[in-house]
Amino acid sequence: MYLMYYLDSNGKRVYTLSKFAPDGKMTQSAHPARFSPEDRYSRERITTKRRFGLLVLKEPVAMSVAQLG
């Protein structure tokens, strides 16, 4: 089950686990995942990117003295 939401009459989000809002409209995902939990091939993709140096990881940004002061 995924956390879903719909907009109420005031335009505020109402969170639910249901796929449909009370008015019959489809709900939207509350927080789309970067990787789908149903993705069967993500491990192979990450391994291939790491092997060929294409995997981008977050690295700390080096700051110079001029930027700090």
mmCIF file of the N, C-alpha and C atoms, coordinates in Angstrom:
data_MODEL
# 
_entry.id   MODEL 
# 
loop_
_atom_site.group_PDB 
_atom_site.id 
_atom_site.type_symbol 
_atom_site.label_atom_id 
_atom_site.label_alt_id 
_atom_site.label_comp_id 
_atom_site.label_asym_id 
_atom_site.label_entity_id 
_atom_site.label_seq_id 
_atom_site.pdbx_PDB_ins_code 
_atom_site.Cartn_x 
_atom_site.Cartn_y 
_atom_site.Cartn_z 
_atom_site.occupancy 
_atom_site.B_iso_or_equiv 
_atom_site.pdbx_formal_charge 
_atom_site.auth_seq_id 
_atom_site.auth_comp_id 
_atom_site.auth_asym_id 
_atom_site.auth_atom_id 
_atom_site.pdbx_PDB_model_num 
ATOM 1   N N  . MET A 1 1  ? 0.837   -1.185 0.000   1.00 0.00 ? 1  MET A N  1 
ATOM 2   C CA . MET A 1 1  ? 0.000   0.000  0.000   1.00 0.00 ? 1  MET A CA 1 
ATOM 3   C C  . MET A 1 1  ? 0.878   1.244  0.000   1.00 0.00 ? 1  MET A C  1 
ATOM 4   N N  . TYR A 1 2  ? 0.418   2.237  -0.674  1.00 0.00 ? 2  TYR A N  1 
ATOM 5   C CA . TYR A 1 2  ? 1.148   3.488  -0.773  1.00 0.00 ? 2  TYR A CA 1 
ATOM 6   C C  . TYR A 1 2  ? 0.323   4.604  -0.154  1.00 0.00 ? 2  TYR A C  1 
ATOM 7   N N  . LEU A 1 3  ? 1.007   5.588  0.407   1.00 0.00 ? 3  LEU A N  1 
ATOM 8   C CA . LEU A 1 3  ? 0.331   6.740  0.966   1.00 0.00 ? 3  LEU A CA 1 
ATOM 9   C C  . LEU A 1 3  ? -0.129  7.624  -0.181  1.00 0.00 ? 3  LEU A C  1 
ATOM 10  N N  . MET A 1 4  ? -1.406  7.928  -0.210  1.00 0.00 ? 4  MET A N  1 
ATOM 11  C CA . MET A 1 4  ? -2.003  8.715  -1.281  1.00 0.00 ? 4  MET A CA 1 
ATOM 12  C C  . MET A 1 4  ? -2.643  9.962  -0.668  1.00 0.00 ? 4  MET A C  1 
ATOM 13  N N  . TYR A 1 5  ? -3.018  10.914 -1.534  1.00 0.00 ? 5  TYR A N  1 
ATOM 14  C CA . TYR A 1 5  ? -3.728  12.094 -1.049  1.00 0.00 ? 5  TYR A CA 1 
ATOM 15  C C  . TYR A 1 5  ? -4.710  12.581 -2.104  1.00 0.00 ? 5  TYR A C  1 
ATOM 16  N N  . TYR A 1 6  ? -5.672  13.374 -1.645  1.00 0.00 ? 6  TYR A N  1 
ATOM 17  C CA . TYR A 1 6  ? -6.578  14.094 -2.531  1.00 0.00 ? 6  TYR A CA 1 
ATOM 18  C C  . TYR A 1 6  ? -6.787  15.471 -1.928  1.00 0.00 ? 6  TYR A C  1 
ATOM 19  N N  . LEU A 1 7  ? -7.286  16.396 -2.719  1.00 0.00 ? 7  LEU A N  1 
ATOM 20  C CA . LEU A 1 7  ? -7.518  17.762 -2.249  1.00 0.00 ? 7  LEU A CA 1 
ATOM 21  C C  . LEU A 1 7  ? -8.958  17.903 -1.790  1.00 0.00 ? 7  LEU A C  1 
ATOM 22  N N  . ASP A 1 8  ? -9.146  18.484 -0.597  1.00 0.00 ? 8  ASP A N  1 
ATOM 23  C CA . ASP A 1 8  ? -10.501 18.708 -0.111  1.00 0.00 ? 8  ASP A CA 1 
ATOM 24  C C  . ASP A 1 8  ? -11.066 19.988 -0.717  1.00 0.00 ? 8  ASP A C  1 
ATOM 25  N N  . SER A 1 9  ? -12.230 20.400 -0.271  1.00 0.00 ? 9  SER A N  1 
ATOM 26  C CA . SER A 1 9  ? -12.890 21.578 -0.845  1.00 0.00 ? 9  SER A CA 1 
ATOM 27  C C  . SER A 1 9  ? -12.116 22.865 -0.585  1.00 0.00 ? 9  SER A C  1 
ATOM 28  N N  . ASN A 1 10 ? -11.258 22.885 0.436   1.00 0.00 ? 10 ASN A N  1 
ATOM 29  C CA . ASN A 1 10 ? -10.437 24.060 0.738   1.00 0.00 ? 10 ASN A CA 1 
ATOM 30  C C  . ASN A 1 10 ? -9.094  24.031 0.029   1.00 0.00 ? 10 ASN A C  1 
ATOM 31  N N  . GLY A 1 11 ? -8.817  22.973 -0.711  1.00 0.00 ? 11 GLY A N  1 
ATOM 32  C CA . GLY A 1 11 ? -7.552  22.860 -1.422  1.00 0.00 ? 11 GLY A CA 1 
ATOM 33  C C  . GLY A 1 11 ? -6.427  22.281 -0.590  1.00 0.00 ? 11 GLY A C  1 
ATOM 34  N N  . LYS A 1 12 ? -6.749  21.739 0.581   1.00 0.00 ? 12 LYS A N  1 
ATOM 35  C CA . LYS A 1 12 ? -5.731  21.140 1.444   1.00 0.00 ? 12 LYS A CA 1 
ATOM 36  C C  . LYS A 1 12 ? -5.658  19.638 1.190   1.00 0.00 ? 12 LYS A C  1 
ATOM 37  N N  . ARG A 1 13 ? -4.454  19.094 1.386   1.00 0.00 ? 13 ARG A N  1 
ATOM 38  C CA . ARG A 1 13 ? -4.253  17.666 1.169   1.00 0.00 ? 13 ARG A CA 1 
ATOM 39  C C  . ARG A 1 13 ? -4.883  16.849 2.295   1.00 0.00 ? 13 ARG A C  1 
ATOM 40  N N  . VAL A 1 14 ? -5.562  15.784 1.898   1.00 0.00 ? 14 VAL A N  1 
ATOM 41  C CA . VAL A 1 14 ? -6.096  14.810 2.842   1.00 0.00 ? 14 VAL A CA 1 
ATOM 42  C C  . VAL A 1 14 ? -5.426  13.490 2.502   1.00 0.00 ? 14 VAL A C  1 
ATOM 43  N N  . TYR A 1 15 ? -4.679  12.928 3.456   1.00 0.00 ? 15 TYR A N  1 
ATOM 44  C CA . TYR A 1 15 ? -3.904  11.715 3.213   1.00 0.00 ? 15 TYR A CA 1 
ATOM 45  C C  . TYR A 1 15 ? -4.746  10.476 3.488   1.00 0.00 ? 15 TYR A C  1 
ATOM 46  N N  . THR A 1 16 ? -4.552  9.460  2.650   1.00 0.00 ? 16 THR A N  1 
ATOM 47  C CA . THR A 1 16 ? -5.308  8.226  2.755   1.00 0.00 ? 16 THR A CA 1 
ATOM 48  C C  . THR A 1 16 ? -4.508  7.081  2.147   1.00 0.00 ? 16 THR A C  1 
ATOM 49  N N  . LEU A 1 17 ? -4.940  5.864  2.376   1.00 0.00 ? 17 LEU A N  1 
ATOM 50  C CA . LEU A 1 17 ? -4.348  4.699  1.725   1.00 0.00 ? 17 LEU A CA 1 
ATOM 51  C C  . LEU A 1 17 ? -5.221  4.220  0.567   1.00 0.00 ? 17 LEU A C  1 
ATOM 52  N N  . SER A 1 18 ? -6.371  4.856  0.407   1.00 0.00 ? 18 SER A N  1 
ATOM 53  C CA . SER A 1 18 ? -7.321  4.472  -0.633  1.00 0.00 ? 18 SER A CA 1 
ATOM 54  C C  . SER A 1 18 ? -6.885  4.983  -2.002  1.00 0.00 ? 18 SER A C  1 
ATOM 55  N N  . LYS A 1 19 ? -7.275  4.279  -3.043  1.00 0.00 ? 19 LYS A N  1 
ATOM 56  C CA . LYS A 1 19 ? -6.949  4.685  -4.413  1.00 0.00 ? 19 LYS A CA 1 
ATOM 57  C C  . LYS A 1 19 ? -7.952  5.700  -4.955  1.00 0.00 ? 19 LYS A C  1 
ATOM 58  N N  . PHE A 1 20 ? -9.083  5.866  -4.262  1.00 0.00 ? 20 PHE A N  1 
ATOM 59  C CA . PHE A 1 20 ? -10.117 6.790  -4.718  1.00 0.00 ? 20 PHE A CA 1 
ATOM 60  C C  . PHE A 1 20 ? -10.537 7.717  -3.589  1.00 0.00 ? 20 PHE A C  1 
ATOM 61  N N  . ALA A 1 21 ? -10.772 8.984  -3.931  1.00 0.00 ? 21 ALA A N  1 
ATOM 62  C CA . ALA A 1 21 ? -11.265 9.972  -2.973  1.00 0.00 ? 21 ALA A CA 1 
ATOM 63  C C  . ALA A 1 21 ? -12.760 9.729  -2.764  1.00 0.00 ? 21 ALA A C  1 
ATOM 64  N N  . PRO A 1 22 ? -13.354 10.303 -1.727  1.00 0.00 ? 22 PRO A N  1 
ATOM 65  C CA . PRO A 1 22 ? -14.787 10.119 -1.484  1.00 0.00 ? 22 PRO A CA 1 
ATOM 66  C C  . PRO A 1 22 ? -15.668 10.600 -2.638  1.00 0.00 ? 22 PRO A C  1 
ATOM 67  N N  . ASP A 1 23 ? -15.183 11.556 -3.423  1.00 0.00 ? 23 ASP A N  1 
ATOM 68  C CA . ASP A 1 23 ? -15.975 12.036 -4.559  1.00 0.00 ? 23 ASP A CA 1 
ATOM 69  C C  . ASP A 1 23 ? -15.809 11.164 -5.806  1.00 0.00 ? 23 ASP A C  1 
ATOM 70  N N  . GLY A 1 24 ? -15.016 10.089 -5.705  1.00 0.00 ? 24 GLY A N  1 
ATOM 71  C CA . GLY A 1 24 ? -14.860 9.151  -6.812  1.00 0.00 ? 24 GLY A CA 1 
ATOM 72  C C  . GLY A 1 24 ? -13.648 9.387  -7.693  1.00 0.00 ? 24 GLY A C  1 
ATOM 73  N N  . LYS A 1 25 ? -12.945 10.488 -7.483  1.00 0.00 ? 25 LYS A N  1 
ATOM 74  C CA . LYS A 1 25 ? -11.754 10.774 -8.288  1.00 0.00 ? 25 LYS A CA 1 
ATOM 75  C C  . LYS A 1 25 ? -10.574 9.945  -7.783  1.00 0.00 ? 25 LYS A C  1 
ATOM 76  N N  . MET A 1 26 ? -9.604  9.716  -8.672  1.00 0.00 ? 26 MET A N  1 
ATOM 77  C CA . MET A 1 26 ? -8.398  8.982  -8.289  1.00 0.00 ? 26 MET A CA 1 
ATOM 78  C C  . MET A 1 26 ? -7.548  9.857  -7.365  1.00 0.00 ? 26 MET A C  1 
ATOM 79  N N  . THR A 1 27 ? -6.910  9.226  -6.390  1.00 0.00 ? 27 THR A N  1 
ATOM 80  C CA . THR A 1 27 ? -5.984  9.946  -5.518  1.00 0.00 ? 27 THR A CA 1 
ATOM 81  C C  . THR A 1 27 ? -4.606  9.982  -6.165  1.00 0.00 ? 27 THR A C  1 
ATOM 82  N N  . GLN A 1 28 ? -3.738  10.837 -5.639  1.00 0.00 ? 28 GLN A N  1 
ATOM 83  C CA . GLN A 1 28 ? -2.384  10.978 -6.169  1.00 0.00 ? 28 GLN A CA 1 
ATOM 84  C C  . GLN A 1 28 ? -1.387  10.479 -5.137  1.00 0.00 ? 28 GLN A C  1 
ATOM 85  N N  . SER A 1 29 ? -0.229  10.071 -5.604  1.00 0.00 ? 29 SER A N  1 
ATOM 86  C CA . SER A 1 29 ? 0.808   9.592  -4.698  1.00 0.00 ? 29 SER A CA 1 
ATOM 87  C C  . SER A 1 29 ? 1.292   10.754 -3.836  1.00 0.00 ? 29 SER A C  1 
ATOM 88  N N  . ALA A 1 30 ? 1.425   10.508 -2.539  1.00 0.00 ? 30 ALA A N  1 
ATOM 89  C CA . ALA A 1 30 ? 1.839   11.561 -1.617  1.00 0.00 ? 30 ALA A CA 1 
ATOM 90  C C  . ALA A 1 30 ? 3.316   11.890 -1.753  1.00 0.00 ? 30 ALA A C  1 
ATOM 91  N N  . HIS A 1 31 ? 4.118   10.920 -2.105  1.00 0.00 ? 31 HIS A N  1 
ATOM 92  C CA . HIS A 1 31 ? 5.554   11.152 -2.255  1.00 0.00 ? 31 HIS A CA 1 
ATOM 93  C C  . HIS A 1 31 ? 6.095   10.134 -3.244  1.00 0.00 ? 31 HIS A C  1 
ATOM 94  N N  . PRO A 1 32 ? 6.179   10.519 -4.504  1.00 0.00 ? 32 PRO A N  1 
ATOM 95  C CA . PRO A 1 32 ? 6.677   9.574  -5.498  1.00 0.00 ? 32 PRO A CA 1 
ATOM 96  C C  . PRO A 1 32 ? 8.095   9.126  -5.166  1.00 0.00 ? 32 PRO A C  1 
ATOM 97  N N  . ALA A 1 33 ? 8.324   7.846  -5.236  1.00 0.00 ? 33 ALA A N  1 
ATOM 98  C CA . ALA A 1 33 ? 9.636   7.296  -4.913  1.00 0.00 ? 33 ALA A CA 1 
ATOM 99  C C  . ALA A 1 33 ? 10.606  7.520  -6.060  1.00 0.00 ? 33 ALA A C  1 
ATOM 100 N N  . ARG A 1 34 ? 11.883  7.682  -5.715  1.00 0.00 ? 34 ARG A N  1 
ATOM 101 C CA . ARG A 1 34 ? 12.902  7.825  -6.743  1.00 0.00 ? 34 ARG A CA 1 
ATOM 102 C C  . ARG A 1 34 ? 13.030  6.520  -7.520  1.00 0.00 ? 34 ARG A C  1 
ATOM 103 N N  . PHE A 1 35 ? 12.962  5.414  -6.812  1.00 0.00 ? 35 PHE A N  1 
ATOM 104 C CA . PHE A 1 35 ? 12.971  4.096  -7.433  1.00 0.00 ? 35 PHE A CA 1 
ATOM 105 C C  . PHE A 1 35 ? 11.701  3.385  -7.014  1.00 0.00 ? 35 PHE A C  1 
ATOM 106 N N  . SER A 1 36 ? 11.036  2.782  -7.949  1.00 0.00 ? 36 SER A N  1 
ATOM 107 C CA . SER A 1 36 ? 9.822   2.046  -7.645  1.00 0.00 ? 36 SER A CA 1 
ATOM 108 C C  . SER A 1 36 ? 10.164  0.778  -6.872  1.00 0.00 ? 36 SER A C  1 
ATOM 109 N N  . PRO A 1 37 ? 9.426   0.461  -5.830  1.00 0.00 ? 37 PRO A N  1 
ATOM 110 C CA . PRO A 1 37 ? 9.689   -0.783 -5.112  1.00 0.00 ? 37 PRO A CA 1 
ATOM 111 C C  . PRO A 1 37 ? 9.383   -2.016 -5.961  1.00 0.00 ? 37 PRO A C  1 
ATOM 112 N N  . GLU A 1 38 ? 8.657   -1.816 -7.050  1.00 0.00 ? 38 GLU A N  1 
ATOM 113 C CA . GLU A 1 38 ? 8.308   -2.917 -7.937  1.00 0.00 ? 38 GLU A CA 1 
ATOM 114 C C  . GLU A 1 38 ? 9.298   -3.064 -9.088  1.00 0.00 ? 38 GLU A C  1 
ATOM 115 N N  . ASP A 1 39 ? 10.384  -2.289 -9.089  1.00 0.00 ? 39 ASP A N  1 
ATOM 116 C CA . ASP A 1 39 ? 11.384  -2.342 -10.153 1.00 0.00 ? 39 ASP A CA 1 
ATOM 117 C C  . ASP A 1 39 ? 12.290  -3.550 -9.942  1.00 0.00 ? 39 ASP A C  1 
ATOM 118 N N  . ARG A 1 40 ? 12.239  -4.503 -10.864 1.00 0.00 ? 40 ARG A N  1 
ATOM 119 C CA . ARG A 1 40 ? 13.011  -5.738 -10.725 1.00 0.00 ? 40 ARG A CA 1 
ATOM 120 C C  . ARG A 1 40 ? 14.460  -5.586 -11.152 1.00 0.00 ? 40 ARG A C  1 
ATOM 121 N N  . TYR A 1 41 ? 14.775  -4.564 -11.936 1.00 0.00 ? 41 TYR A N  1 
ATOM 122 C CA . TYR A 1 41 ? 16.096  -4.477 -12.550 1.00 0.00 ? 41 TYR A CA 1 
ATOM 123 C C  . TYR A 1 41 ? 16.950  -3.331 -12.014 1.00 0.00 ? 41 TYR A C  1 
ATOM 124 N N  . SER A 1 42 ? 16.563  -2.719 -10.910 1.00 0.00 ? 42 SER A N  1 
ATOM 125 C CA . SER A 1 42 ? 17.323  -1.575 -10.399 1.00 0.00 ? 42 SER A CA 1 
ATOM 126 C C  . SER A 1 42 ? 18.725  -1.988 -9.951  1.00 0.00 ? 42 SER A C  1 
ATOM 127 N N  . ARG A 1 43 ? 18.870  -3.165 -9.364  1.00 0.00 ? 43 ARG A N  1 
ATOM 128 C CA . ARG A 1 43 ? 20.187  -3.614 -8.909  1.00 0.00 ? 43 ARG A CA 1 
ATOM 129 C C  . ARG A 1 43 ? 21.146  -3.756 -10.091 1.00 0.00 ? 43 ARG A C  1 
ATOM 130 N N  . GLU A 1 44 ? 20.674  -4.317 -11.204 1.00 0.00 ? 44 GLU A N  1 
ATOM 131 C CA . GLU A 1 44 ? 21.522  -4.477 -12.382 1.00 0.00 ? 44 GLU A CA 1 
ATOM 132 C C  . GLU A 1 44 ? 21.916  -3.126 -12.967 1.00 0.00 ? 44 GLU A C  1 
ATOM 133 N N  . ARG A 1 45 ? 20.979  -2.176 -12.978 1.00 0.00 ? 45 ARG A N  1 
ATOM 134 C CA . ARG A 1 45 ? 21.268  -0.840 -13.505 1.00 0.00 ? 45 ARG A CA 1 
ATOM 135 C C  . ARG A 1 45 ? 22.320  -0.133 -12.667 1.00 0.00 ? 45 ARG A C  1 
ATOM 136 N N  . ILE A 1 46 ? 22.186  -0.217 -11.358 1.00 0.00 ? 46 ILE A N  1 
ATOM 137 C CA . ILE A 1 46 ? 23.150  0.432  -10.465 1.00 0.00 ? 46 ILE A CA 1 
ATOM 138 C C  . ILE A 1 46 ? 24.521  -0.219 -10.599 1.00 0.00 ? 46 ILE A C  1 
ATOM 139 N N  . THR A 1 47 ? 24.562  -1.552 -10.683 1.00 0.00 ? 47 THR A N  1 
ATOM 140 C CA . THR A 1 47 ? 25.834  -2.262 -10.840 1.00 0.00 ? 47 THR A CA 1 
ATOM 141 C C  . THR A 1 47 ? 26.523  -1.864 -12.135 1.00 0.00 ? 47 THR A C  1 
ATOM 142 N N  . THR A 1 48 ? 25.769  -1.778 -13.221 1.00 0.00 ? 48 THR A N  1 
ATOM 143 C CA . THR A 1 48 ? 26.340  -1.395 -14.517 1.00 0.00 ? 48 THR A CA 1 
ATOM 144 C C  . THR A 1 48 ? 26.860  0.037  -14.480 1.00 0.00 ? 48 THR A C  1 
ATOM 145 N N  . LYS A 1 49 ? 26.103  0.950  -13.892 1.00 0.00 ? 49 LYS A N  1 
ATOM 146 C CA . LYS A 1 49 ? 26.552  2.339  -13.808 1.00 0.00 ? 49 LYS A CA 1 
ATOM 147 C C  . LYS A 1 49 ? 27.806  2.461  -12.956 1.00 0.00 ? 49 LYS A C  1 
ATOM 148 N N  . ARG A 1 50 ? 27.864  1.716  -11.859 1.00 0.00 ? 50 ARG A N  1 
ATOM 149 C CA . ARG A 1 50 ? 29.047  1.748  -11.001 1.00 0.00 ? 50 ARG A CA 1 
ATOM 150 C C  . ARG A 1 50 ? 30.261  1.188  -11.745 1.00 0.00 ? 50 ARG A C  1 
ATOM 151 N N  . ARG A 1 51 ? 30.065  0.117  -12.503 1.00 0.00 ? 51 ARG A N  1 
ATOM 152 C CA . ARG A 1 51 ? 31.161  -0.529 -13.224 1.00 0.00 ? 51 ARG A CA 1 
ATOM 153 C C  . ARG A 1 51 ? 31.776  0.401  -14.264 1.00 0.00 ? 51 ARG A C  1 
ATOM 154 N N  . PHE A 1 52 ? 30.945  1.178  -14.951 1.00 0.00 ? 52 PHE A N  1 
ATOM 155 C CA . PHE A 1 52 ? 31.440  2.047  -16.016 1.00 0.00 ? 52 PHE A CA 1 
ATOM 156 C C  . PHE A 1 52 ? 31.647  3.493  -15.569 1.00 0.00 ? 52 PHE A C  1 
ATOM 157 N N  . GLY A 1 53 ? 31.558  3.748  -14.270 1.00 0.00 ? 53 GLY A N  1 
ATOM 158 C CA . GLY A 1 53 ? 31.829  5.081  -13.741 1.00 0.00 ? 53 GLY A CA 1 
ATOM 159 C C  . GLY A 1 53 ? 30.742  6.096  -14.029 1.00 0.00 ? 53 GLY A C  1 
ATOM 160 N N  . LEU A 1 54 ? 29.517  5.639  -14.214 1.00 0.00 ? 54 LEU A N  1 
ATOM 161 C CA . LEU A 1 54 ? 28.421  6.549  -14.528 1.00 0.00 ? 54 LEU A CA 1 
ATOM 162 C C  . LEU A 1 54 ? 27.514  6.829  -13.334 1.00 0.00 ? 54 LEU A C  1 
ATOM 163 N N  . LEU A 1 55 ? 27.780  6.169  -12.219 1.00 0.00 ? 55 LEU A N  1 
ATOM 164 C CA . LEU A 1 55 ? 26.945  6.341  -11.043 1.00 0.00 ? 55 LEU A CA 1 
ATOM 165 C C  . LEU A 1 55 ? 27.312  7.644  -10.351 1.00 0.00 ? 55 LEU A C  1 
ATOM 166 N N  . VAL A 1 56 ? 26.359  8.568  -10.278 1.00 0.00 ? 56 VAL A N  1 
ATOM 167 C CA . VAL A 1 56 ? 26.597  9.872  -9.664  1.00 0.00 ? 56 VAL A CA 1 
ATOM 168 C C  . VAL A 1 56 ? 26.188  9.787  -8.198  1.00 0.00 ? 56 VAL A C  1 
ATOM 169 N N  . LEU A 1 57 ? 27.141  10.012 -7.326  1.00 0.00 ? 57 LEU A N  1 
ATOM 170 C CA . LEU A 1 57 ? 26.884  10.014 -5.895  1.00 0.00 ? 57 LEU A CA 1 
ATOM 171 C C  . LEU A 1 57 ? 27.024  11.426 -5.366  1.00 0.00 ? 57 LEU A C  1 
ATOM 172 N N  . LYS A 1 58 ? 26.307  11.720 -4.299  1.00 0.00 ? 58 LYS A N  1 
ATOM 173 C CA . LYS A 1 58 ? 26.431  13.041 -3.690  1.00 0.00 ? 58 LYS A CA 1 
ATOM 174 C C  . LYS A 1 58 ? 27.774  13.135 -2.997  1.00 0.00 ? 58 LYS A C  1 
ATOM 175 N N  . GLU A 1 59 ? 28.520  14.170 -3.334  1.00 0.00 ? 59 GLU A N  1 
ATOM 176 C CA . GLU A 1 59 ? 29.819  14.398 -2.722  1.00 0.00 ? 59 GLU A CA 1 
ATOM 177 C C  . GLU A 1 59 ? 29.806  15.770 -2.062  1.00 0.00 ? 59 GLU A C  1 
ATOM 178 N N  . PRO A 1 60 ? 30.511  15.944 -0.958  1.00 0.00 ? 60 PRO A N  1 
ATOM 179 C CA . PRO A 1 60 ? 30.540  17.256 -0.314  1.00 0.00 ? 60 PRO A CA 1 
ATOM 180 C C  . PRO A 1 60 ? 31.196  18.288 -1.229  1.00 0.00 ? 60 PRO A C  1 
ATOM 181 N N  . VAL A 1 61 ? 30.642  19.474 -1.222  1.00 0.00 ? 61 VAL A N  1 
ATOM 182 C CA . VAL A 1 61 ? 31.161  20.557 -2.051  1.00 0.00 ? 61 VAL A CA 1 
ATOM 183 C C  . VAL A 1 61 ? 32.330  21.207 -1.320  1.00 0.00 ? 61 VAL A C  1 
ATOM 184 N N  . ALA A 1 62 ? 33.457  21.299 -1.982  1.00 0.00 ? 62 ALA A N  1 
ATOM 185 C CA . ALA A 1 62 ? 34.632  21.939 -1.389  1.00 0.00 ? 62 ALA A CA 1 
ATOM 186 C C  . ALA A 1 62 ? 34.471  23.451 -1.499  1.00 0.00 ? 62 ALA A C  1 
ATOM 187 N N  . MET A 1 63 ? 34.598  24.142 -0.368  1.00 0.00 ? 63 MET A N  1 
ATOM 188 C CA . MET A 1 63 ? 34.448  25.594 -0.363  1.00 0.00 ? 63 MET A CA 1 
ATOM 189 C C  . MET A 1 63 ? 35.814  26.238 -0.182  1.00 0.00 ? 63 MET A C  1 
ATOM 190 N N  . SER A 1 64 ? 36.065  27.284 -0.932  1.00 0.00 ? 64 SER A N  1 
ATOM 191 C CA . SER A 1 64 ? 37.335  27.996 -0.800  1.00 0.00 ? 64 SER A CA 1 
ATOM 192 C C  . SER A 1 64 ? 37.222  29.050 0.303   1.00 0.00 ? 64 SER A C  1 
ATOM 193 N N  . VAL A 1 65 ? 38.344  29.613 0.696   1.00 0.00 ? 65 VAL A N  1 
ATOM 194 C CA . VAL A 1 65 ? 38.376  30.637 1.739   1.00 0.00 ? 65 VAL A CA 1 
ATOM 195 C C  . VAL A 1 65 ? 37.616  31.877 1.278   1.00 0.00 ? 65 VAL A C  1 
ATOM 196 N N  . ALA A 1 66 ? 37.681  32.209 0.000   1.00 0.00 ? 66 ALA A N  1 
ATOM 197 C CA . ALA A 1 66 ? 36.990  33.386 -0.530  1.00 0.00 ? 66 ALA A CA 1 
ATOM 198 C C  . ALA A 1 66 ? 35.473  33.237 -0.400  1.00 0.00 ? 66 ALA A C  1 
ATOM 199 N N  . GLN A 1 67 ? 34.955  32.020 -0.567  1.00 0.00 ? 67 GLN A N  1 
ATOM 200 C CA . GLN A 1 67 ? 33.517  31.795 -0.461  1.00 0.00 ? 67 GLN A CA 1 
ATOM 201 C C  . GLN A 1 67 ? 33.049  31.855 0.988   1.00 0.00 ? 67 GLN A C  1 
ATOM 202 N N  . LEU A 1 68 ? 33.905  31.500 1.924   1.00 0.00 ? 68 LEU A N  1 
ATOM 203 C CA . LEU A 1 68 ? 33.526  31.492 3.331   1.00 0.00 ? 68 LEU A CA 1 
ATOM 204 C C  . LEU A 1 68 ? 33.491  32.889 3.945   1.00 0.00 ? 68 LEU A C  1 
ATOM 205 N N  . GLY A 1 69 ? 34.307  33.783 3.444   1.00 0.00 ? 69 GLY A N  1 
ATOM 206 C CA . GLY A 1 69 ? 34.495  35.042 4.121   1.00 0.00 ? 69 GLY A CA 1 
ATOM 207 C C  . GLY A 1 69 ? 33.743  36.176 3.592   1.00 0.00 ? 69 GLY A C  1 
# 
